[in-house]
Amino acid sequence: MFIHSHFPFKQLVIVLLNKVRVCVCVCVSVWGGVTSLSNMADGHGDNHVPVLLSFSDFSRPSTVPSGSGHQVLMQKFLSLYGNRVDVSRKFIIQFYSDEWQQYVDLPEELTITERCKLRLVPLQSRVTTLGNLSTNTTAFFCCDLQERFRPAIKYFGDIITVGQRLLQGARILNVPVIVSEQYPKGLGSTVPELDLTAARLVFPKTKFSMVLPEMEKALAELPAVCSVVLFGVETHVCIQQTALDLIGRGYEVHVVADATSSRSMVDRMLAMERMSRVGVIITTSEAVLLQLVADKEHSKFKEVQNIIKTSAPESGLLTKV
C-alpha cells in the first residue's frame, strides 16, 4: 500500500458479512489530502460518510449513511445524475484505491463505512427487464385511492376490490406497503375498505408523483428493494408520473392493470402504452401475488391461494389496457 507522508489520509473500510456473520475487513488508503471536501458535502450527522460521487465528466461531493451498500449507493448516484443516466443499461460502482492507484470494482455485498471516492461506470450491453419479483426485494405502492375519487373514476369499486387483495397479500408475505393521499384535506382519506394498519408509511402530498422526500426516506430504509408494485389512480397522472420517476431512479416498476384506473379510458390506455414503452411492466394482481409466492411449497401459499380463489372482477379494465 502506498502512503504519501505529506498528505493526511483516511481509510475506506469495506465490510463483508459471510453466512456465519463473521466480518472480514479490507482496508484501502484513499482520498489523501482532501480535507475540506466533507465541509462542502450536504449536511450529515455522525452516522453519515462523506463521499465523492463521479459519473462521466462530473463529480459531486455528498454523504451516504454509514454501512451503505450497493443499492443505496446506486440510488444516490441516480438522485444526483438521473437525468444523464440511461437506465436501460447496466452499471457497476467502483472505488478509488491508493494501493493500486486506480479505480477498482466494488462488489455488491460490500458496504461503505469511511470517506471515499466512488464512480458509476456504464457497461456496454443494455439490460433486458425480466420482471422477476421476490418478497425480499419488492415494495407495494398504493396511490391515492381516496373517497372523493369514488364517483369519478371508472370501475372504482373493482380496483378497490383488487387493492384489498394486494394489501392482504402484502401483509401475509411481509411485503412493505407505502401509501399516498393526494391533498387529503380536500379529497378525503384512503377509502375505508382498504386496511392500512400494516402500511410502513401513509403520507399526504400535493405533487402528483409519489416520489417525494418522505417516500425516498422510507425506501432508503429498505435498501434491498429494487422492484415496486404500483396501483391506484389516476393512471395517466399520479401513476404514470410515479412510475417514470421510479424508473429514472433505477427501480423496476410493475403497474397492476386490474387495480389502476382513470376517469377516461382513453387516458388510461395511452398512459399504459407510454409506460410500457419505457420499461414499466404491466401486470395483474394475481400474477404479482403468485410471482411473490413462486412455489406451491411456499409456507404462505395456501393463504395467498385463498385470496385469489375468487378471480379479480371482470370489468372493462383489462380489455382497455
N, C-alpha and C positions, 0 to 999 in steps of 0.2 A: 504494500500500500504506500503510495507516495504522499508525504505530508510536507507542505510548504511552511517552514517555521515562521516566516514573516507574515503569514496570514492566520487569523483565528479560524477554527473550523468546528463545525457541528457534525454529528453522525446521524445517518439515516438508519434507524433500527427497523428491520423488516422481520416480523414475527410470523412464523409458520406453525400452525397448530396441527399436529398429526392426530390420528384416530384415537390415541390414548391420551390426548390433551397434553402432550409434552411439548414445551416451547423450544424451538430452535431459532437462534438469532444470527442473522448475518449482518455485519456492520460495514458500511462503506463511508469513507470520508467524502463529504460533498460540500459544495457551496462555500468554499473558502473565501473569507474576506468580505462577504456581502452582509454586513452587519446592519445596514439601515433598511433592508428590504422588508423586514417584518413590520416596521413602522409605517410603511407605505400600504400594507395589506389592509383589507377591511377589518373592522373591529372583531376581536376574538378574546375568549377567556383562556384560562389555564389549560382547558381540555381541547384547545384547538392548536393546529400546527400550521405555521407559515409555509406556503408552497409557491413556487414559480411555475405557472402552467403555460406551456408553449404549444402552439399549433401553427403549422405553415410558417409564415414570416412574423407571427405575432407572439408576444409574451406578456403575461399579466400576473402580478403578484396577487395572492388570495390566501385563504385559510380553509382547512378542512378539519373535521373532528378527528382527534387523535384515535388511531385504530381504524381509520377509514380503509376500506378495501376497494377492489376493482370497480364495483358497481357505483359506489359513492363518488369515486374519482371521475368515472365516466360522466355521471350526471353533472359534476362540477364543470368539466370541460364543455359539455353541451350547453350549460347555462351561460357560459362566457362566449362560446363560439358557435352556438347553434345555427345561426344564420349562414355560417360558412361551411358547415359540416354536411356532407352528403350521407344521410343516414341509411342509404341503401348499400353502403359499403361497410366492410369490417375494419375495425381499428384495433391497434394494440397500444398500451401505455408503456412508456419507457422512463427510467430514472437515470440521472447522470451519476456515474461512478468515477471518482478521482483515481481510484486504483487502476481502472482500465483507460482512463482519460477519454471516455466516450459514453454515449447512452446505451443502456442495456435493457432488455425486456423485463417488465415487471410481471411475474406470474400472477394469475388471477387469485390464488389463495393467500397471497401475502398482504400485509397491512402496513400502513404508514404511521409512525409514531414520532418522527423527528423532522425538522426542516429539510426540505429537499427541492430539487428541480425535476420536473416531470414534463414529458411531451406526449402528444397524441399523434400517432402515425397511421395514416390510411394504408391498408393493404391493396393490392392490385385488383383482386376479384371482388365482385359485388355479391351481396348476401341475398339468398332466396329465403323469404319469410315462410317458415313451415307452419307456424300457428300452434305449436305444441303448448299445452298447459299443464302445470303441476301445482299442487296446493302450496308448496313452499315458495313459489316464485310468482304467485298471482294475487292481485287485489281486485275487489269489485268496486266500481264507482256508480253510485245511484244519483242521477242528475235531475233535480228539480221536479220530482213527482209530487206536486202540491195541489191543494184543494181547489184553488181558483182556476187551475187549468182543466178541471174535470169536464165542464160543458163545452170547451172549445177544441180539445184535442181528439182527433179521430181514434176510435177504438180504445179510448182511455181505460175503460173497465177491463179490457183484455190485457193491456200492458201492466196494469196493477196486479192482475192475477198472476201474470208471469213474473213480475217483480217479486211477489211473495215467494214464488218457487225458488228464485235465485237467492233471496235472503235466507230462506230456510236452508238451502244447500250450503251457503257460506257459513252459517252457524254450525251445521253438522260437521263440515270439513275444516273448520277453523281457518277460513279464508278471511283476511281483514276487509272491512267494508268502510268506504268513505262516502259521505252523503252531503250533497249541496242543496241549498234552498235559495232560489232567486228572489231577492227582495221580500223576505217573509212578512215584513210589516204590512205590505200591501197585497201580497199574493198568498198569504197563509203558510202554514207549516206543511210538512210532508203528510200525505193522506194517512188517516188512522189505520187503514188496512195493513200498512207496512210496519212491521215490528223492527224498530231501530235500536232496541236495547243493547244489541251486541255490536253496534257500529263503533268503529275506532274513532271516528270524527264526524260530527254533523256541524256544518258551518254555513253562515249566510253569505251571500255575495250579491253584487250588482253587475260585475263583469259577466259576460256570457260564458266564457270558458271557466272550467273548474280549476284551471292551473293558476293558483294563487299561492301566496306565501304560506298560508295555513296548510294547504294540501301538500306543498313541497316539503314542509317541515315533517308532516306525517309520513310521507314517502321516504324521507331521509332516515327515519327511524325503522324503516323496513328495507334495508339495503339489498336483501335477496330478491325483492320484487322486480321483475323485468317485464311482466305482462299485466295489462289492465283490461278487465271485462267491464264494458261501459254500456249503460242503459238509462233510459229516461226520456226527457223532452227538452226542446224540440229537436228533431233530427238535424234540420238544416241550420240550426243556430247553436245552441249550447252544446249539443252532442258533437256536431262537426267541429266547432272551434276547440273543444276539449281534446278531441281525437287528434287534430292537427298539431296542437301544442305538445301533446304527449309523444307523438311520432317524432317531432322535432327535437325532443329531449332523449330520444333513443329507446323509448318504450315500445313494445309490441302491443297493439290495441285491437281488441275484439269487440265489435259493436253487436249487441244482441238484437237481431231484427224483430223478433216477436215481443220485445219489451221496449221498443223505441218507436215514437210516432211524432207527428206534427199536426197542425191544423189543416194543412194542404198535403194531399198525397203526391202531388207533383213536386213540391219542395222536398218531401221525404225521399222520393225516388231518385231525384237528381243528386241530393246530398249523399245517398248511399253509393251512387255511381262514382261521385267525386272521391269519396273516402276510399273506396276500393281501389281506385287508380293510384293512390299514393301509398298503398300498402296496408291499409286498415283491413282487418279480416271481418267479413260479415258472417255472422253465425246465428245459432239459435240457442235457446235456454237449455234444451235437452242435450244438445251437442256439447255445450260448455260443462254441464254437470257430469256427463259421462266421460269426458276427457279428463276431468279432475280426479274421478274415481279410477279410471283406466283398467281396472281388473275386477272381475266378479269376486275374487278372493279378498278384495279390499275390506277392511273391518267395518267401513261405513256404507258398503254397497247397498245393503237392504234398506237402510234409512233413506238413502238417495232414491232408490227404486220406488219407495213408497210415494215420494214427491212426484215422480214422473209417470206413475201408473196411469193417471188420467192425462191424456195428451193436452198440450197447450191449446188455447182457444183457436178454433178455425175461423179467424177473422179475415178481413181483406188485406191484412198487412203483408203476408208472405207472397201474395200474388202481385204486389206492387213494390217489391224490393228493387 
